[in-house]
Structures are given as structure tokens and as C-alpha cells.
Amino acid sequence: MYSKKIFGQFLILACAALVSVAHAQKLPNVMILATGGTIAGTGATSTTTVGYTAAKIGVEALIDAVPELKKVANVKGEQVFQIASENMNNDYWLKLSKRVNTLLAQSDVDGIVITHGTDTIEETAYFLDLTVHSKKPVVIVGSMRPSTAISADGPINLYNAVLLAGSQEAIGKGVLVTLNDQINAAREVTKTNTSTLDTFKTPELGFLGYIQGSKPFFYRQSTRKHTVDSEFDISKMDSLPQVDIVYGYANMNPIALNAFVAAGAKGIIHAGVGDGSLNNTVAPSLTEARKKGVVIVRASRVGQGIVARNGEADDDKLDFVVSDTLNAQKARILLMLALTKTSDTKEIQKIFYSY
């Protein structure tokens, strides 16, 4: 009788273990790639939300701080690099994109989360949107407050990002950015406030969706080419063409523009006032730069709306390109990649209307 009782208990425990294993196997496999930023930052006190030190905590500590992750995914972490995102550069982008493509090609990786500083999160997201060739979800996440703050937003943001990266709903949607329970497209999202938690928005076009009750809800998606439809292959690249941004303002002069051209810029993004207008002191230098082979893209410092071709300048005559709705920092990324394919401005303009 006693042995039967023990045997019965053993069977119950064994069945429970099998159920637990089966549940774990059903969970998606999500890789977290850590790059630093505020989400890995620490402050002097629990009330320090500005003036903290970014990129101090490693990926394993980030994962351990959110034990709930184990309920939504089988999570592994990897520290790709550890920087404050104002120090992001082309080399880091190439390294990160290559790693993401390698991991997504594996059958045991269903999605990727990238922890990142918020200052350049929109740029990294768009670069990956153009260079990652997979339908599997890639979600970039950060936080506006360091991990040591009383009201740190990093843990819930990370939980939501892992949930999103492991979801069926996010497949094929391109690279996504999620903070504050909101889902944005890499191409369109931008940081709109220096310090508030709701800083990431998509002006005019709006969010892709929300995360509520541990479930993503999508209401729209980007119509521009991305990820698997992208023509850009950086797998064998170790550098990108130099492209710089010149900002438009009243009483502008061509000093910065001329310096960039002299330093070897292959492309210039002119973030002009209004609809990408050119003032009389800079227009001649832009024209001269184009004659030297530098590709000129007219963008706008406004941050919203379409830059009209042949609107504030005769782009056909000047052989310029317009940025469509891309802000200056994202236009720079697209032009860099476009220049790896062609220097024909007509083809580059088609690219700007496609991505």
C-alpha cells in the first residue's frame, strides 16, 4: 500500500514535469541583444531620472530583473556592445545588423529584442528595417528612466518587447519600436520629447498599435518596403559611404556644407526650413557640390509632411533628390545604403519613394 502511494505521487510529479516541459517548448525562443542605453543605466539615487550614467548593467542582470519573461518566452541574452546611444555609429550598425541576420537564420530563434538607448533608437531601428532580411519579429526597446529609478520604465518595456517579439501578430511587420505600451514602425517613429515616458510617437500617421493585457493589438502597418523586400545587403560590408546633414536656419551660411564636401562626403542631406527650402547663400554651394558628384537630398527640419519634388527648388534642373516624408536623420541612412547600389539620382529618388 505504502509503495503504491509513493508510486502514485511519483507519477503525479512526473506528469507535472512533462506538462512544464511541454509548456516551455510551446513558448517562442527570443534572443535579447543588449547594446547599452538608459535601460541599462544607473543613477546616484532612486529619484535620479536625469544626470544618470547610461550603459552600466549587463544583459543577464536586465533579464534577471524581469522574472516574468519566463512566462512568455524562452529567453537568452547576448551583450553585443555597451554604449550610450549618442555614441552609435556606422560600425556598430553593421555589427548589429550582421548579428541579427545570423541569429534569425537559425531555426531555434523566433524573434529578437534589442535593448538600446533612446537618443538614436529611431535611427538604429530604420537601419535594421532596411538591412535585416527576415519576417521574424525584431523589436527595439529602451527606457526613459534608469534601472535604479523608483518608477523605472525599463522592466515593463522589456517585458512588452519580448512578448511582441515572440508573437505571431508581429511577423512580417518590419522592425518595431515599443515603449510605453505603444508599437511604432521603424521608418516613421521619432523621439518627440527630451524626458517624458511617452516621447516616442509617429506624428500624423500614428502608432501601429498597442500592447494591453500581455497581448499586442495592431491597427495598421507600414506600406513601404522593408526587411525581406529590401534590396540592401550589408553582409560583406565593413564601411558605408559618408553622408552628412546640413541644418537650415535663418542667416544660414555654407561653411559647414563646404567643410563636409571637402572632407569627402558622398552625399548631403539638407534639412531645410519649411518644405526643404534653400536660402540664397547656400544654394550655390549645394549646386557646386552636386557638380562634383555629391548627391544632394532635400529634407525638412519640420519633421512632418512630404517634401515636394520641384516645390521649393527645381530638383529636376539641379539634379537633386527629395526625402519624401523621411526626417533628415533617416534620410541620411537611406542615402548611405542607396549609394552602395547606385549614384544615379533618378534611381535614388525611386528608392526614396519605395522605402
N, C-alpha and C positions, 0 to 999 in steps of 0.2 A: 504493500500500500504506500509506504513511505517513498520507495523508489519511483512508483508511478507518479506521485505528486511532484517529485523533483523533475522527472522527465517532462511532465506537463508544463512546468514553469520554464524548463529549457526550451520547449517548443514555442512558447509564447514569446520569449526573448529573441529566439532565432527569427521568428516571423516579423517581429518588430524591427529587427536589424535589416531584414530583407526589404521591408517597406521603406525604411530610411534610405537604404542604398538606391532603391528604385526611384525614390523621390529626388535624390541627388542627381541621378542620371538624367532625369527629365529636365532639370534646370539647365538653362543655357550656360555656356562657357564664355565668360567675359574677361578679357585681359585689360588691366588698368596700367596705362603707361604714364608715369609721372614726370613732369618737366619742371616743377617748382611753383612759383607764384604765391599769392596771398593764401590760397587754400592750404599751403604748406608753411605758412608764416607764423611767427610768434611775436607777441607784444610784451612790454615790460610789466603790464598789469592786466587784470581781466577786463578792465574798461578801456584799454588801448585799442582803438579802432582806426587810428591814423598814426603815422610815425612808427610803425612796426617794422620788423625785419622779415622780408619775404624769403621763401625757398630755404627753410631750415629743417623741415620734417620730411623724413623719407617715406617711400610708398607703403612699406609694411605698417608703419605707425598710422598712416591715413586709413588703411584698411581695418586695422585693429580697433580704431576709434568708432567704427560703424559696424558692430556685430550683426546688425540686421541685414547686411549684404548677403550673408549666407542663406537667407531665406528666399532670395530672388535670383541668385546666380552662383555658379561655381567660379569663384574669383581668384585670379592670380595677379601679382603685381610685378612691375619692372621699372626701375629708375633709368630713364633714357638720358636725362641730364637734369641739373638742378640749378635753375636760374630765375631771377626776377624777369618778367616778360618784356620789360623795356629793353632788355639785352638780347632779345630774339634777333636772329639774323638768317641769311640765306643758308648758311652751312647747317644750322640747327634744323631748318625746314627740310632740307634734303635728307638729313639723317633720319628725322622723324617719319617722313613720308615713306622712305625705303623700308623702315622697320614695320610700319603699319601694313604695307603691301605684303611683306613677307609673312606676317602673322595671319592676315586674312586669307592667305592662300592655304593655310592649314585647316584640315577638316575638324580639328578639335578646338577651333576658335570661332565663336558665333558672332562676336561683336567686340568692339574696342571702346574704352573710355580713356580720354586723355585729360589729365589734370593740368591746369595751365593758369598763368597769371592773366588778369583781366585786361591789362593795358593793350596787349596785341592779340588777344584771343580771336578777334574777328578776322585778323589777317592770316593767322595760322589756319583757322578753320577754312578760309577760302582757298588757301594754297593746297590744303589736303583735298578739298572738294574738287579741285582741278587735276590732282595727281594720284589720287587713290583709285584703283581700278577694281572695285568690288561693290556688290549690292549689300553686303553685310553692313550693319549699322556702325558708324563711327560717331561718337558723341564727345564733344569737348565741354569741359566743365571747369568752373573756378569758383571763387567766392570773393565777396567784397570785404569780409572781415576775417582776421587771422584766427587760427585754430584755438588760441588762448582766450578769445573774447567771450564774455558772458553769453552773448547772442550770436555766436559763430554760425554762419550760414553754410559753411563747408560740408558738414556731415549730411544734412538733408539734400544738398545739391548733389553730393557724390552718390547717395542712395538713389536719387531720381535718375542720375546719369546711367548707373549700372542697370537699373530697371528698364530704361529706354533702350540701351544698347543690346539688351537681351530680348527685346520684344519683337514680335512678328510685324507689328504696325510700323516700325522704323525701317524695315528692309526696303531698300531702293529709294529712300527719301533723300539721299545725299548726306553730306556731313552736317551734323546738327550741333547746335549750341544750346545748352539748357542751364539756366539758373532761375531761382525764384519761382519754381513750378511752371516755368514757361518754356516752350520749344520754339527755337528760331532756325531759319535756314542760314547756312554759312555765307551764301552770297549776299544776303540782304541785311543781316544783323549788324548793329553798331552799338558802341558804348555811348550813352547819352548823358550820363551824369558822373561826376567825379567820385562820388562816395555812397550813393544810396543803393539799396539792395535791388531795386527794380531798374537798374541802369541799362540793361540790355534790351533793346527794342528793335523792331523793324518799322521805321517810320512809313506812314501811308499804307504800305502793303500788309502789315500786320503779322502777328505770330502765326506759326504753323499750327500750334495747338498748345495744350496744357497737360500737366500731369496731376491727377487728382485720385485719391484713394488707391495709390500704388498701381495706377493704370494710365497709359498715355492716350490722349484723345487728339486726333489730327482733324483739322478743318480745311486745310488747303495744302498745296505743295508747290515748290518752285518749278517753273516750266522751262528753265534754262538748262542747257547740257551740263552734266556733272558726272563724276566718278566713272562708271563703266562706259559712258558715252563720250568721255573726254579723249582728245587726241594727244594729250601731253604725256610723254613718257620720260621720267627723270631717273630711271633705274641705273643708267650708266653715266649720269652727270655728276660732276663734283664741283660745279660752279654755275652761276646764272648770269646773264647779261646785266650790266649796270644800268639801272633805271632810277632816276631821281625825281623828286617832287618840288615844284616851284609854286609857292603860295601867292595868290593875288591879293592886293590891298591898295588902298588909296595912296598915291605918291610912290608907287612901286618903281623899282629900278631893276636893270638887267644884271646886276653884279653877281647874284647867286646863280642865275641861269648860265651866264658865261663861264663861271667857275666850274659848274658841273660839266659843261661841254668840254672845257679844257682838260678836265680830269678824266675824260674818256667815256662819258655817258653815251650809251647806245639809244636811250630813249628818255624823254622828259614828259612827265605829267604836269600840265599847267592847271592848277586848281584855281581857276579864275573866279572873279566876282560874278554874281548873278548867273546867267546862262553860259558861264565859261568865257566871259568877255575878255578881250585883250586890250590893255591900255597902250597908248601911243609910244611909250618909252620901251616897252618890252617886245611888242610885235615885230620890230625889225630884227631883233636878236633871235627870236623864235624862227623867223623866216630864214635867217642866215644859218641857223643850226640845222634846219631841215635840208638846206642845200649841201651841207656837209655830211648828210646821211643819217642824222639823228632823227628818230621817229618822234613826232610831237602828238600828244594826246590832249585834247581839250576836255578837262573835267570842271567841276564846280566846287567851290568851298561851301556851298549852301547845304549839301548833304541830302537833299531830296529832289526828286524830279528828273526828267530826261534832259540831257544836254543835246540841244537840237543841232543836227548837222546842217551846215550852211546857214545857221541862225545868226549868231553874233560875229561870225567870221566866214569868209569864203573858203570853206575847208577844201572844196574841190580844187580851187586855184592854188591854194597854199600847200596842198597835199598833206593835210592834217587828218587825224583820226579823232572821233569824239567818243566819250566814255559811256554813252547811253546813261543808265542810272547808277553805275558804279561810282562810289566815292573815290577820292584820289588815292587812298592807300590800297584799295582793292584794284583800282585801275593799274597801279604800279605792278601788282602781282601778275595780272593777266598779260600786261605788255611784256614783262620779263619772259613768261612762258611762250607767248606768241613769237617773240624774237628768236626762240630756239627752233622755230619752224620756218619762219619767213621774215623778210624785211620789206615785202610788198605791202604798202599801206592799204591798198584795196582789200587784200586778203586779211590784213589785221583788222580792218573795220568790220569785215564779216565775222571775225572771231568775237569782237566786242558785242555784236548783235546776237551772237549764238550762246555765249556763256554768261 
